[in-house]
């Protein structure tokens, strides 16, 4: 399908395109938006895609935060491995902070992070117990780190 045909797509054709060729649907929808051809937009799928973008961003916060908390926990509590792995863990901690810092350019995602710390901590704690095979009592039941600690690039718990 050439560019001119993309411009001339009607609503029903755009809906079909979503199922047949997702990337072409994106190009067609982008062209319709740029040319203000709102009458032929596949609004149902467009709304679905925009909503999924927000969900994807929140999932990224969840994932990076869980990995960051996991590495803070193993850095602090897995003493028998620390001598061999501390440098690598600090690198991972810094990497996850960098990723979160970028996401937190959105105040909404930072607020989401503040709301989810306790829940995500429980997941990271569970993962740390499995990874380290340390007793359950090794890791605090509640998150021992403040939001400031979590995002402080100089904070590595001892």
C-alpha angles and dihedrals in degrees: 000000000000128000094259091055090052090058092051097051115128126217097265091047091051091051091052090047091058089063096040105040116007096187092050089049088055091051092047093047091048090051091048091051093047092049091044091239092154095154092069099041119125091233096175094061094035091057090046091052095047091050090050090054090061092046090050091053092051090049089054090053090049093049098045092043092049091050092046093050091045091054093045089053096048090043090054103037111024094080098161090061098037096087090059102034109030095101093050091046091051088052091051092046090052092047093053091047089052091052093048092045089057092049091048090066077091108072089204091061091047089053089048088053090053091051095047104043095098095047094044090046090060090054092047090048091052090049091048091053091053095043096048101031087220120149117276090244091062093078123058115250091227125047107274093198128082120222086254091054092048093054098035107111090205096051117103110156118232 
